[in-house]
Amino acid sequence: MLFIERIKLIICPVVKIRDKELLRLFGHQLRKVRTQRGMTQQALADESELWLSQVGRIERGEVNVTLSMIAVLARTLKVDLKELVDFELPPFENQQEH
């Protein structure tokens, strides 16, 4: 098997799941943690130096945030980074695309 084909087998399941469901789950978790902390979207945006609309888009699962952005959000919310990613992922589909 060629090296590129091996990389495709490793990456493809991650790319599939990353899309909508993972972003939606992360956004839901962010909203949950934020509201538990009694923080508004505006306060989170201000303290994280984000636009309010960006926070809303993240919480709706419309934005693929970077790891560094997740760390900024965690620091702003005064939680461990792992708390923001504490949710169940749907199972990987083990199908190869042709």
Secondary structure, 3 states (H helix, E strand, C coil): CCHHHHHHHHHHHHHHHHHHHHHHHHHHHHHHHHHHCCCCHHHHHHHHCCCHHHHHHHHCCCCCCCHHHHHHHHHHHCCCHHHHCCCCCCCCCCCCCC
